[in-house]
Amino acid sequence: MSKKQKKVLWRILIAAALLVLLLLLPLTGWLRFALFLIPYFVIGYDILIKAFKGIVNRQPFDENFLMAVATVGAIALGEYTEGVAVMLFYQIGELFQSYAVGRSRRSIAALMDIRPDSANLLGEDGEITAVDPDEVEIGSIIVVRPGEKIPIDGVVVSGDSSLDTAALTGESIPREVRAGSEVISGCINLSAPLQIRTGREFGESTVSKILDLVENATSRKSKSENFISRFARVYTPAVCYSALALALLPPLVNLLLGRGADFTVWLYRALTFLVISCPCALVISIPLGFFAGIGGASAQGILIKGSNFMETLADVRTIVMDKTGTLTRGSFEVSGVHHASLEDKQLLELAAHAEALSTHPISRSLIRAYGSEPDGTRVTDVREISGQGVIARVDGREVAVGNAKLMRAVGVEPIDCRSVGTVVHVAIDGAYAGHILISDVIKDGAREAIDALHEAGVTKTVMLTGDIRAVGEDVAKRLGIDQVKSELLPADKVEAVEALLAESQKGETLAFVGDGINDAPVLSRADVGIAMGALGSDAAIEAADVVLMDDDPRKIAKAIRISRKCLRIVRENIWFAIGVKLLCLALGALGLAGMWAAIFADVGVMVLAVLNALRALNTSRL
């Protein structure tokens, strides 16, 4: 609890004690009036000051004005207990709301406690100096000891260790790093010292971008928040004028009809009407609900850039996904060796040596499958034929590695492969030796991710890919995706998304999920752009509306469930608060509800709405 909150708490305790004491004493007349003013000013002086400043600044219509008029009026009518009690319970509600907001902010701050305090800069003389991360230049060497946060993105130059990425990804499994591994700021070094060469300035590092996104998320307001803002601007003046009319019109009508005016009765009803009408529950709980939802999503490694995107995400019924890097790992691996005239391992060895000098992804996959770096002294006469493959001598034998065109060019008839994937044919000394099947590996959890999306109410899943139709259809079939569009260029993907948007029903939205780099135009075009595995990617963070802080596709469904829970809570608060307010306003105007009912309608509803809003923080079981 902050100093300000503690001060308010003491005022509440003192005012409550004084109120109870005064109720026990047999007081009358001016003495009773004067003594009741003491607890009233103890608990309400700041509200009165704020109301006065609002009047001076010609912006009187807020909850402070409503409370001031209602309580001063009640005391003027001799209802001292009600006047002090209304102000007392209002302050209790405000304290509770302040504490709840502070608690949610502290929870989010704890979950996102990734900002490093300093960086250990390694000097040319070998000395280590603790400096502000802002002072570290690109290309500097920093030392991160066990237990410390990595302050700046970079590449490990020495050391083997494990990193705790839970604050960023929500995952508890440590990540192993060694020399050459790229690392991002915000991770905690667990086991051994690391020397890291910085790749960017602190202000451009992942940790800074993430914190900036979370801190500025509340600036992008949802339709619900904008509605409440507009509602409050119209609602508060309307109820003030309605209260004035309630205080004056019925007595005047009674006078015209020759009845008793009962000014005091109608004034008391008008003051009760003002207390009931205070819009605190709506004005506080709606933004708090979205703020808690964004914080709860952040705890799960899901960055939602604003409550407007959370609201749109809740209505998603069509999910369009890129294949490579989203549903598949984007790294080719050998998945089979077929029709080999020699042992599989020997065929891989010869193919890997022939491809030793190439940097093509397929060449690297052959070398990885071989299991060690090829011996260059065994390779001579390397010829790379563009668009076909490589011919080289390995241990004196001519080895041709490539596609069917290369085989026919060397006078060998290739054997077709019935499996789906990239086929690398191998010929040795002019004879066909077999072919190697290379495939893009489907990510762990991709099938579960698609099933979870269907369970979450997504009616259509679509995969877009630049791969050939056979590969695209094979992946879609294995994952249970409803529709696939293959052999697409980036511009074709935008057209495909626009066509799907045109097919969408009213009130339903479309989300596109991509790696955030090649898919930036499509991410921007969709109703909601979701970037996967995009930590450290400037294009992803800029283009996407939602950033998944690791490459787990199952978090797409989790993000949708979180947004729907948050929106459900917000709507519950809106209907509950407005419903109770309208009911109590009607009862107050008819004289069936007094100041105590007004206190419940104001403070009670606010407390219940805030408690309900805080449920959005709990996202671990979604």
PANU-922952 format. One record per residue: x, y, z of N, C-alpha, C, CB in turn. Coordinates in steps of 0.05 Angstrom, whole numbers, plus 5000, padded with zeros to 4 digits. Glycine has a CB too. Layout:
REM PANU-922952
XYZXYZXYZXYZ;...
END
This chain:
REM PANU-922952
501749765000500050005000501850255000498150005025;501250444982502750684980502250875003502150824954;503951085006503651285027500951425025505951485027;500151485000497651624995495251445004497351694965;495451184998493351005005493150975036493750734992;495550965049495550935078494351185091498450905088;494851425079493751665090490651665088494851915075;489651575065486751555062485551355081486051475032;486951135085486050925104485751045132487850685104;487751195141487651315167485351515169490351465174;484851665148482551855148479951695151482552025122;479751475137477351315138476851205166477451075118;479051105179478750995206478051215226481450865214;479251445223478651665242475851765238480651905238;474951805213472251895208470151695217471951955178;470751435212468851225221468551215251469750945210;470851245265470851245295469251485305473651245306;469751715293468251955302465251935297469452205288;464551815274461751785266460351605287461451675238;461651375293460451195313460151325340462250935315;462251475348462151615374459851825375464851755380;459551975354457452175353454652055353457752355328;454351815341451851685340451051585368451851455321;453051545385452551445412451851675432454851285422;452651915424452252145443449552275438454552355439;448252365459445552495457445952795449443952475483;446452845424447053115414444553235400449453115396;444253495403442053635389442953905379439553665407;441454025361441754305353444454355339441654475377;445354605344447854695330450254535338448254985335;450354435363452654275372452854025356452354215403;450553895351450553645335451553705307447753515334;450553925295451354005268454354055267449854265259;455454205286458254285286460054035290458854485309;459253845308460853615313460853415289459953465338;458553395275458453215251460153325228455553185242;460653595228462353705207465253615209462254005208;466053535234468853445238469453195222469453395268;467952975226468552735210467952785180466852495219;466052965174465453015146467853135132462953195143;469053345145471353475132473853295133471953735145;474153125154476452945155476352755131476352775181;474052645125473852455103473452575076471652255109;472352815075471452915048472753175039468752955049;474753275053475853535045476953535017477953625065;478353315010479653304983477453284961481453054981;475253154966473053144946471853424942470852944955;471553574964470453844962472354024947469953954990;474953994952476954164937476854094907479754114948;476753834900476753764872474153864858476853454869;471953844873469453944861469554244857467053874880;470754394875471054684872472754754849472154814898;474954604846476854654823475454594797479354484826;473754384796472254324772470354544764470754064775;469054664784467254894779468755134768465654964804;471055194781472755414773473755384744475155454792;474455134737475455074710473255014690477354834711;470755064698468455034681468154744670468655224657;469054554687468654264681467554134706471354134672;465154214714464154124741462953844741461954314750;462153744718460553494718462353244720458853484693;463153174744464552924749463552814776467652974749;464752584783463752454808464352614833465152174810;466452784833466952954856464753154860469753094853;463753274838461653464840459053334850461153594812;458453094840456152944848456152884878455852684833;458452794888458752724916458552974934461452584921;459853184925459853434941457053544943461653644928;455553574921452853674922451053504939451753704893;451253234935449453054949449953064979449852774939;452453054988453053055016452553315030455852965021;453253535017452753805028449753845030454054025010;448253755010445353785011444153615033444153694985;445153375037444153205058444553325086445452925057;446953445090447553575115445753825119450553655117;445353965097443654205099440754135106443654355072;439853895099437253795106437053675133436253595085;439353665147439453555174440053255174436953605187;440553135151441252855150444252825153440252725123;445252885177448152885182449352605178448752995210;448052405189449152135188449452045159447451935203;447352085143447452005115449552155100444752045102;449852415105451852585091454652485096451552875099;455252435121457952335128458352055118458452345159;456251885120456551605112456951575082453951445120;455551735066455951735037458851795030453951925023;459852015042462652095036464551875046463252365049;463951755069465751555080465851305062464751475108;463551205054463550965037464551025010460650855036;464151265000465351334974468351324975464451624966;469551424997472451415000473451125004473351585024;471850965017472650685020472650544992470550535038;470650604976470650504949472950604932468050574935;473650854935475850974920478550844929475951274924;478850794955481250674965481450384954481250664996;479250244955479249974944480049974915476549834948;478850154900479450164871482350234867477650374857;483450424882486250494879488050264886486950734898;487450114907489049884914488849674893488049774941;486449624882486149414861487749484836483149384854;487549734827489149824804492149794809488450114796;492949884833495849854840496749574841496349994867;494949394851495649114852495948994825493548954868;494149064807494248954779496749064765491749034763;497449314770499849424758502349294769500049734763;502349234796504649104808504948814797504449094838;502648684793502648414782503848414754499848294782;503048604738504048624711507048694712502548824694;507748884729510548954732512348724740510949184752;511248554758512748324767513048124745511448194791;510848084729510947894707512747994685508047854696;512948254682514548374661517148504672512948574645;518148394694520548504707522948414691520748414736;523348544668525448464650527348694644524348354624;526848924655528649144649531149124666527249414654;533549104655536049084670536849354682538248964653;538049344705538949594718541649694707539149554748;543349504699546049574690547149364670548049614713;549349434657550749244640553649234648550449324610;554748994647557648954654559248974629558048684668;560549204624562049254600564849154603562049554593;565748984584568548884584570349064569568648594572;572349184583574149364570576449224556575349544591;577949374540580149254525582349144543581349454506;582549254567584549154587583548924603585349384605;581148824597580048594611578448664636582248414619;578348924643576849004667573849024660577849274678;572248954680569248964677568149204692567948694686;566649374678565549614690562449604688566649864677;561149654710558149664710557349944699556949604738;555849944677554950194665551950184660556450254639;550850414654547950424647547650294619546950724646;545650124615545349994589545250194565542949824589;544250434570544050634548546850714538542550874558;548950674555551550764548553150564531553150834573;552050314528553450104514553050134484552449824523;555250154469555150184440554949914426557650344430;553949924402553749684385556449574380552349744358;556749304383559349174379560949144404560949324358;560049254426561449224452561148944463560449434472;563048864480562848604494561848654522565548454494;559648514529558648534557558748254570555748644557;559048254596559148004611556547974627561648004630;555347744625552847694640553447454658550447634620;553447504684553947294703551447134710555147424729;551746904722549446744729547546904748550246484743;544946894742543047044758542447314748544047064786;543947414728543447684718541847674692546147824712;540447894687538847924662540748004640536548124666;540147904616541548004592540448284585541247804567;542148484585541148764582540648844553543048954594;542048724534541948814506542148574488544249014500;540648584466540748364446543648334435538748414423;544348094428547048054417547547764410549148154436;550147694407551047424400553147344420552147414371;552847094430554746984450557446944436553646724462;559547054447562247014436563846804452563847274436;563146764478564346554493562546474517567146634504;562646224524561146124546558845944537560046354562;558245744554555845564550554145594575556745264545;551545634570549745674593546845614585550045964604;545145634605542245614601540945884607541045384618;538845944592537446194597534546144605537446374571;533646294625530846284634529346494618530646344665;527546404600526046594583523146624592526146484554;522546544616519746544625518546814625519546424654;520047024632518847294633518147394605520947494645;519347274584518747354557516747174543521347364540;517046914547515446724532513246584548517146514520;513446604575511646464592512246174595508846494581;514446084583515245794584517445764605516245704556;517345534620519245494641521645334632517845344664;521645224608523845054599526245234592523044874574;528645194604530945364598531845324569533245304617;533145524558534145514531537245494532533245754514;538445294519541345264519542545444498542044964514;544745584506546245764488549145704490545546064493;550545764468553545734467554645944448554345444458;557245934443558446124425557046114398561446064422;556346354388554946374363551946394365555646134346;550846334389547946344393547046634396547046184418;544846704382543646964386541946974412541847044361;542247184427540747204452539347474453542647174477;537147484467535547724469535447834497532747674458;535048084500535048204526532548124542535148514524;532848124568530548044585530747764596528048084571;532347584582532747314592534647324616533847134569;534447124634536147104657538146874653534447044683;540746944656542846744654542846564678545646874650;542846304674542446114697545045994708540545904689;546845894690548845714700551745814698548645464686;552545944677555346014673555646294660556845804655;557946434665558246694654558246684623560946814663;557146894611557146924582558347184574554246904571;559847184552560747434540559147464514563847424534;557947704512556047754490556948004475553147784500;557047974448557548214431554848334424559148134405;554448584432551848724428551248774399551748984444;548748724391547948754364546249004358546548514355;545449134379543849374376543949544402540849304369;543049784400543049964424540749874443542650254416;541049954468539149874489536249964481539849984516;536050204471533350304464531950154442533550594456;533550004426532449844404532249554411534049884379;533149474435533149194442530349094447534849154467;530148834447527548704451526148784477527848404451;527748794499526548864525525249144524528648844547;526549334511525449604510522949614493527549794499;522949474471520649474454518249344467521249324427;518649124482516548984496515349164517517548714508;517049274534516049454555514549694544518349544572;515449794521514150024509511349934499515750134485;511149694488508549604478506549574501508949334464;507449454524505749404546504849674559507049234568;506749854562506250114575504350284558508750264580;504450254531502850424514500350284504504450514490;499850044513497549894503494950034510497549614515;494850164533492350294541491650544525492550374570;493550634508492950874492491150804468495550994481;491050544461489250464439486750354451490650244421;484650524451482250454466480350284448480850704475;478850104462476849944449474350094445476349684466;472449974430469850094426468350124452468149924406;468749934470467349944496468350184512467849684512;471050224512472250444527471350714515475250424528;471450734489470550984476467651034481471050964445;466050824482463150854488462850964517461650584485;464350854536464050934563464951224566465650754582;467051304552468051584553465951774543470651614537;464751704520462551874509460151864527461851774480;459551634538457251594556457451774580456951304564;459951774592460351934617460052234611463151874629;461052324588460952604581458052704579462452664555;456252524569453452604566451852534591452252454541;452552304603450952204625451052384650451951924633;453452474658453752624683452252884682456652674688;452453054661450853294660447853234659451553464635;447153014645444252944643443052884670443952704624;444552724687443452654713443452904731445052424726;445353084728445353324745442853494739447853494740;442253534713439853684706437353534713439853744675;437453264712435053104720434553134749435552804712;436753134765436553164794435353444801439253134808;436253644786435253914790432253924784436754124773;431553794762428753784754427053634775428353654727;428253414786426853254807426453424832428453004813;428353594838428053754862426053984859430753874870;425654084835424054324831421254274819425554524814;421154104798418654074783416353954799419153904759;416753724813414553614828413453814849415353364842;415053944865413954144884412354364871416154264901;413454464848412054674834409354584823413754784811;409354334813406854224803404854194826407253944789;405854104849404054074873402954344881405653954896;404654554880403654824887401454914868405955024886;401854864842399854934822397154784826400854884794;397454544837395054384841393854424869395754084838;395054604884394054674910394754474932391154704909;396854314928397654124948400154234962398253854935;401154084982403554154996405954124977403953995021;407754314978410054314959412054094967411454584959;412554044993414453845002417253874990413353564996;418254124990420854174978423053994991421654474981;422853955017424953795030424953505021424553805061;422553395018422353115009423653084981419453025008;422853264963423853234935426853304933422253414916;427753484950430553554950432153304959431153794967;431153174980432552934990432652714968431152825015;430352684953430352494932432352564910427552464920;432552824904434352914883437252864891433953214878;437852904917440552854927441252554926440952964956;439252394933439652094931440052024902437151954942;438552144884438852104855441652164846436852274840;442852374856445652454849447652244858446352724861;447352154883449251954893449051694877448651894923;446551604871446251364855447451394828443251294853;447251624816448051664788451051664783446951914778;452751674804455651694800456651474783457051694828;458051524760458751324741461451184747458851434714;462351184772464951074779465350794770465451094809;463350624774463650334767464350294738461050184774;463050444721463550424692466250544685461350554676;466750784694469150934686471650794696468951224698;471550664719473850534730474150244720473750534760;472050084722472249794718472749724689469749664727;471749874669472049804641475049814632470349984623;476350054636479150064629480849864646480250344633;480049834672481549644689481349354678480549664718;478949284668478549014657480348964633475648974649;480549154615482349124592485249124600481749344571;485949304619488649314629489549054641489049544649;487748934657488348674670488548454649486148604690;486848464628486948264607489548284591484648304588;490448524585493048564571495348464588493448854564;495248524615497248424633497248124636496948554660;494848004637494747714639495747574614491847634644;495247694591496247584566499347604565495047734542;500347834575503347864575504647654592504048144586;503347574613504447364631504647094616502647324656;503047054595503146814580504846844555500246734572;506347064552508047104529506547204505509446844523;504247344509502647444487502447744491499847314487;503547894472503348194474501048284456506048314465;499048414468496848524454497148834455494048434465;497348964432498149244431496049444441498949314403;493649354445491649544455489049394459491349774435;487249524475484749404481482949384456483249554503;483449554436481849534411482549274397482449774393;485049194397485848944384484848704400488948924381;484748734426483648514443480648474436483948574473;479248694433476348684426475948554399475148964427;477648624379477448514352478148214353479248664333;480248144368481147864370478947684381483647844387;477347794399475147634411473047544390473847784433;472847694368470847634348471947484324469547894338;474447384326475647244304474246974299478647194309;473446934274472246674266473846544243469346724257;475546704230477246594208480146644215476446724181;481746434214484646454219486146384194485546274243;487746564184489346514160492246504170488946744138;493646294162496446254171498346214148496546014190;500746324152502946264134503945984142505246474136;505245844124506245574130509045584142506245404105;510945684127513745664135514345864158515645724112;515345764180515945924203513645954222516946194194;511245884213508845904230507845634239506646054216;507245464219506445184225508744994222504145104207;510745074206513144904203515545064214513644814174;517744924219520045044231521545234212521944834241;521145194186522645364167525445274163522545644176;526045034173528744924169528444644157530444914196;529944594135529644344121531344124135530644364091;530143884135531543654147531143414129530543604176;533043234129532842984114530842804127535642844112;528742724112526642554123526642274112524042684118;528542224093528641944082530741924060525941864072;531741674057533641604035532341374021536541544045;531841403995530341203979531941103956527741313970;531540843948532740713925535740733924531540843899;536940723948539840753949541240493940540740823978;543340523923544840293914547140223934546040343886;547440383955549440333976548140414002552040493971;549540384024548440444050547540734052550440374073;545340784067544241064069546441254080541841064088;547841164100549941344112552041414092551141204137;552841214076554941274056553941464034555941004043;551441424026550241604006550141894017547441513998;549341924042549342184055552142304057548042174083;554042144063556842234065557842354039558642004074;557342204017558342303991556742553983557942083969;554142563987552542793980553343043996549542743984;553843004022554643224039557343334031554743134068;559243164024561843264015561643413988563843024012;560043313970559643453945558443723949557843283926;556743753969555444013975556944183995552643963984;559344104003560844224025561244524022563544094029;561544623998562144903994559745073989564044933970;557344953988554845103983553645204009552844923968;552345434008551045544031547945514029551745844035;547045384008544145344004542945194028543645203978;540445254037539245114059539144814055536445224063;538644724030538444434025541244314030537444373996;543344454021546044354025546744324055548144534011;545944524070546444514099544844294112545744784112;542444234102540944014114542243744109538044014103;543543714085544943464079547343434098545943464050;548743654103551043644121550143584150552643914120;547943704158546943644185546143354188544443814192;544943234167544242954168546642774168542442884144;548842864155551342714155552442704183553342834135;552142914198552942914226555543054233553042644236;557143134214559643274219560343444195561943074227;562243624199563043794177564743634157564644044188;564143654131565643504111568643574110564443544083;570243384103573143424100573743524072574743144105;574443784070574843914045577143794028575344194049;578943654041581243544026580343304009583443454046;578043194014577042973999575543053974575242794016;575143323971573343423950575043583930571143593961;574643533904575943683883574043723860578543533872;574843903841573343953816570344003821573643713798;569844193839567044263845565844443824566844393873;563544363813562144533793559244563803562344403764;558444813807555644863815554144953790555545073838;551944803784550344873760547745003770549744613744;547445253763545245413773542545283767545345693762;540845263787538145153783538044853781536945273759;540344713783540444423779541844283803541744353753;544144373810545544233832548544263830544743943833;550044063840552944063842554043803832553844113872;556343833817557943593809560743633821558043563777;561743433834564443443846565643173847564243573875;568343173852569742913856570142883886572442903840;569242653896569642593924571142333926566842573939;573542343937575342113938575841993910574141893957;575842173891576442093863574042003848578441873863;571641973861569241893847567542133840567641693866;566442133816564742353807561942323820564442363776;561242533835558642523849556942763840559042533880;554542703829552742913820550342913840551742863791;549843153851547643183871545843413862548843233900;543243353857541543563848538743463841542743713825;537443623824534743543816534743363791533043793810;532243303781532043123759533443233734529043073753;533443503730534743623707537743553707534343923706;538943563730541843503732542343213725542843573760;540643033735540942753729540942703699538842583743;538942823686538742783657541142913642536142903646;542143133654544443263641546943093642545043533655;547142923662549542743664548942463653550442723694;546642443640545942193627544841973645548342083614;543442063666542341863685539341913687543641893714;537741703687534841733689534041713719533341513673;532941933730532241933759529741763764531842213769;529441673789527141533798525341723814527941273815;522841743806521041923820520541833849518341943805;520042023866519441973894516442013899521142153913;515141813912512341843917511742003942511041563920;513742053959513342213983513342513976515442154004;512142673993512042963988514443094001509343083999;515743273986518043413997519943483974519443244018;522243593981524243653962526043413957525943903971;526243323932527743083926530543163915526242903905;532643053927535443093918536442823907537243203941;536842823881537842573868540942563869536842563839;542042323871544942283872545742083851545742193900;547742153835548941973815551941943821548442073786;553041703820555841653826557141523802556241483852;559141653791560541543767558641463745562241303775;556741643740554941603718552741403722556441523694;552341313747550241123753548441233775551440843761;545841183773543941283793544341143819541041243783;544741303841545341183867543041203887547841313879;540941353880538641393899537941683902539241263926;535941733918535142013923534542053953532742093906;534942303961534642383989532242563991537242514001;530342504009527942674012528442874035525442504018;527943134028528343344048525643494052530543544038;524943524077522343644083522643864104520343434093;520744054103520544254124518944134147519144524113;520144114170518943974193516644134205521143904213;514443994210512144114223512844164253509643944221;512044394263512744464291511244284310511944754296;512544244333511244104355508744264364513144054379;506544134366504144264376502444394354504844474396;503344374329501844504307499144384304503444494281;498944114305496343984302494544054326496743674300;495644054350494044124373493144414371495744094399;494744584359494044864356491544894338496345024344;491444744316489144764298486644654311489744604271;486944424326484644314340483644514361485444044354;485544644375484744834396483245074384487244934411;484045154360482645384346479745304340484145464321;479345064330476644974324474944954349476744694309;476244854371474844844397474145124407476544684417;475745324400475345594410473245744394477845744409;472045604373469945734358470745844331468645944374;473245804323474145894297472945704276477345884295;471445824257469945664238471445594213467445804230;473645744207475145684183478145734188474145864159;479745534181482645564182483745534154483945344201;485445724146486545734119489545764121485345974103;490945614104493845624103494745734076495145344108;496445944077497546054052500545984051497146364052;501445904027504245824024505245873996504645534032;507745923994509045953967510045693956511346143969;509745473973510645213964508845103942510745023988;509744883929508144753909505544633922509744533894;503644583905501044493915501244233931499044453892;502844043922503043783935504043813964504843593920;506043983968507144033995505044164012509644193993;503744374001501744524017499444344025500744754001;498444184007496144014013496943794033495043893987;499343694031500243494050500343604078503043384041;501443844082501643964108498844024119503344224108;497144134102494344204110492843954119492844344088;493243734105491843484111492843374138492243274089;495443384143496543284167495743444192499643264165;495243704187494543884210491543924213495844154206;489943834194487043874196486144154189486143804224;487544284171486844554163484644534142489344704152;482744714143480344704126480944764096478244894136;482744954092483145054064486045134061481345294058;487145084037489945154032490145284004491844894033;491845494003492445623977495445613974491345923977;496345493952499245443948500345613925499745153942;503045603923504545743901503846033900503945603875;503846173923503146453925505646623929501146493948;505646853915507547063921506447243943508247223894;508147413955507147593976504647753968509247783985;504647853943502348013934499947833931503048143906;500347573924498047393922496847343949498947123909;498447333970497447293997495647524006499847264017;496347763998494647994005491947963991496048263997;491947893965489547853950487747633962490147793921;489147413971487647193983486247284009489546953989;487647444026486447534051484147734045488647684068;484447904025482348094018479847934009483248283996;480247723994477947553985476547424009478947343965;478147334028476947214052475547414069479147074068;476647664070475347874085472547944073477048134085;472447934046469947994033467847784039470348014002;468747534044466847314050465947314079468147044044;467347464097466747454125463947564131468847614141;462647444151460047534159460347794176458547314175;458147944178458248194193458648124223455548344190;460448264236461048224264463248014269458548134278;464147874247466247684249468847804238465547424235;471047734250473647854241475547634232474948024263;477647714218479647534207482347604218479647544176;483747394227486547434237488447294218486747324266;490747424213492847294198495247254216493647474173;496347014215498646934231501046884213497946684249;503147034218505546994201508047044218505547184178;510347024204512847054219513547344223515146914204;512047524211512347814217514447954201512847844245;515947814184518047944168517147944139520847794172;516947704127516047694099513047754096516647424087;511647724118508747754116507648014126507447534132;509348214128508548474139506148594124510848674138;506048594097503648704083501048564091504048694053;501148304094498748154101497948204130499147844095;499948214147499348274175497848534178501948284192;498648734162497448994163494648994151499149204149;494148824132491548824118489348674133491848684091;490048474149488048324164486848494186489348064176;484548404196483248544219485048534243480548414226;486348304247488348274269490748134257487148114293;493148254260495648124251497048014275497348334236;497747754274499047614296501747514286497347374306;503947614299506647534291507547314310508547774292;508647094299509646874315512646864315508446614305;513746774338516546734340518146974332517446494323;517147214339518147454328519847624346515847624319;520847514369522447664387525047754372523247504412;525548004374527948114361527448204333530147914361;525048154322524348224295522948494295522648004281;524248704285523048964284520548964266525049174273;520648824244518348824225515948704238519048664200;516248494254514048364268512748544288514948104281;514348664305513348834326511949084314515548924344;512849184292511649414280509149344265513649554261;509149124250506849064232504548924246507748894209;505148764267503148604279501548754301504348354291;499148664306497448774327497848614353494548784319;498548354349499048174371501648034365496647964375;503448014385506047884382506147654401508348084386;506547404390506947174407509947154412505846914394;510747154437513547194444515246934442513847304471;514046724431515646484423514246374398515746274446;515146144389514046044364512045814368516245944346;510645814391508745604397506045674385508445564428;505145534364502545604351500145564369502245444326;500445404391498145354408497345614423498845144429;499045814423498346064437496446234421500946214444;495946164396494046314381491246284393493946224351;490546034399487945974412487846094440487445674413;490146084454490146194481489646494480492846134495;490846634461490446924458487446984453492147034435;486146814436483346854431481646814456482346674408;482346604471480846544495481146764516481746274507;483646864518484147084537482447334530487147154538;482447404504481047644495478047604500481547694465;477047364495474147314499473347334528473347044487;475047224546474547244574474547534583476647084590;476447684574476647964581474248124572479248094569;473448074547471148224536468548134550470848174506;468347884557466047784572465847934599466147474576;468047954613468148094639467348384636470848074652;468448514615467748804610464748834605469348904586;463648664589460748684583459048624607460048484560;459948434624458548374649458448634666459948144664;460748764668460849014684459049234673463749114686;459049264647457349464634454449414640457849474603;453449174635450649114639449849124669449948844627;451649014686451049014714450949304725453248854730;452949464719453049734729450649904719455649874722;450149894693447950054682445249954692448050044651;444949694694442449574703441849664732442549274701;443749634750443349704778442850004780445749624795;444450164765444050454766441250534758446150594748;440250434736437650504726435450424746437050384698;435750184757433750094776433650274801434349804784;436050324811436250494836435450784830439050484847;436050884806435151154799432151174799436351234771;430850974788427950974787426750954815426850734770;427950784832426950754859427451004875428350514873;429851134870430451384884428551604877433351464878;427951624851426151834842423351804853426051844811;422551554858419851494869419851504899418951224859;422151544911422351554940422451284953420051704951;422951074938423050804949425850724956421950604929;427850884950430650824957431851074969432350734932;433051044993434351275007437351275002433751255036;438651425020441551465017443151205020442551665038;442151015036443650765040443450595014442550605063;441250595001441050464975442850594955438150454965;443050864957444751014939447650934943444451314944;448450894968451150814974451850544961451650795005;449950354963450350104949450550134919448149904956;448750294908448750334879451250464869446350504871;452550614886455050754877457450584885455251034889;458050574912460450444922460350144918460950514951;458050024925457749734924458149634895455149644934;456849764876457049674848459949714839455149834831;461249934847463949984838465849764849464950254848;465549694874467249484886466849214872466649454917;464349144868463748884854464848884826460748834854;464549114812465549124784468549114783464549384771;469949244801472849234802473848954808473949434823;472548814828473248544834472848364810471548434858;470748404795470248244771472348304750467448304760;473148554747475148624727477848494732475448934726;478448464758481048344765481248054757481648374795;478947924752479047644743480447614716476147544740;480647834701481947824675484947774677481448074659;486047824701488947774706489547474706489847894732;487647314713488047024716487746894689486146904737;489946834675489846714649491346444647491046904629;492346354670494046114669492545864660495246074696;489945844666488445604660486945614633486545544682;487145834619485745854593487145694571485446154585;
END
